[in-house]
Amino acid sequence: MSTWREVADSAPEFAERVREAFEAHKHKTLATLREDGSPRVSGIEAYFIGGDLWFGSMPGARKAADLRRDPRFALHGPPLILSADDPAAAPGDAKVSGRAVAATDPAEIAAMLDARGLDPDSFRDSHFFKADIEEAVLTRVEGKAMTILLWRPGQDVRRFEHA
């Protein structure tokens, strides 16, 4: 399992830039797989807490059922490349994909909620997941080029440029 801490330890500058892009706005977009294999896209919040990238859902949400059946996911931060007046000043467009690992330890969930300033009793039936990260991508405009930075476990960050 590649935790967020492993991304940050192996590529600290890259991880900081991805985190900055994710944290620029509260809402993200999560893609999961429906039972028939078709994609489901849902709005979601995600947080970096204790070395992990956490996300969750309300009780009974279809995205949670999707992830429990097939843990593959893609998480897209708010697209900040083209929304900024000065694209080069935007933190970038961040994406993380991998497998969702259901969090089941009540103490661990309580600590995560406490770190967010939330009452664990208010989220008793909610579903929480930690990301097992297989890939992280940051896309940015740098000068007149589109720059893509790609991280995968056990590899150096790769850089691609498109003019």
TAFENDA-V77837 format. One record per pair of residues at least 6 apart in sequence whose C-alpha atoms are under 7 Angstrom apart, sorted by the first residue. I is the first residue (numbers start at 1). J is the second residue. Records with the same first field share a line. If there is no record, write none. Layout:
I->J + J
This chain:
1->132
2->132 + 133 + 134 + 153
3->51 + 52 + 131 + 132 + 133
4->51 + 52 + 53
5->51 + 52
7->15
8->15
17->91
18->94 + 138
20->91
21->77 + 91 + 92 + 93 + 94
22->77 + 78 + 94
25->78
26->45
27->43 + 44 + 45 + 78
28->43 + 44 + 45 + 75 + 76 + 77 + 78
29->41 + 42 + 43 + 44 + 75 + 76 + 77
30->41 + 42 + 43 + 44 + 73 + 74 + 75 + 76
31->39 + 40 + 41 + 42 + 73 + 74 + 75
32->39 + 40 + 41 + 63 + 66 + 67 + 72 + 73 + 74
33->39 + 40 + 66 + 70
34->40 + 66
35->66
45->55
46->53 + 54 + 55
47->53 + 54 + 55
48->54
49->112
52->130 + 131
53->130 + 131
54->129 + 130 + 131
55->128 + 129 + 130
56->127 + 128 + 129
57->64 + 126 + 127 + 128
58->126 + 127
59->125 + 126 + 127
64->127
67->100
71->99 + 100
72->98 + 99 + 100
73->97 + 98 + 99 + 100
74->96 + 97 + 98
75->95 + 96 + 97
76->94 + 95 + 96
77->93 + 94 + 95
78->93
79->93
80->90 + 91 + 92 + 93
81->87 + 90 + 92 + 93 + 140 + 141
84->90
87->141
88->141 + 142 + 143
92->138 + 139 + 140
93->138 + 139 + 140
94->137 + 138 + 139
95->136 + 137 + 138
96->133 + 135 + 136 + 137
97->133 + 134 + 135 + 136
98->131 + 132 + 133 + 134 + 135
99->131 + 132 + 133
100->129 + 130 + 131 + 132
101->129 + 130 + 131 + 132
102->128 + 129 + 130
103->109 + 128 + 129 + 130
110->120
113->119 + 120
134->152 + 153
135->151 + 152
136->150 + 151 + 152
137->148 + 149 + 150 + 151
138->148 + 149 + 150
139->147 + 148 + 149
140->146 + 147 + 148
141->147
144->163
145->161 + 162 + 163
146->161 + 162 + 163
147->160 + 161 + 162
148->159 + 160 + 161
149->157 + 158 + 159 + 160
150->157 + 158 + 159
151->157 + 158
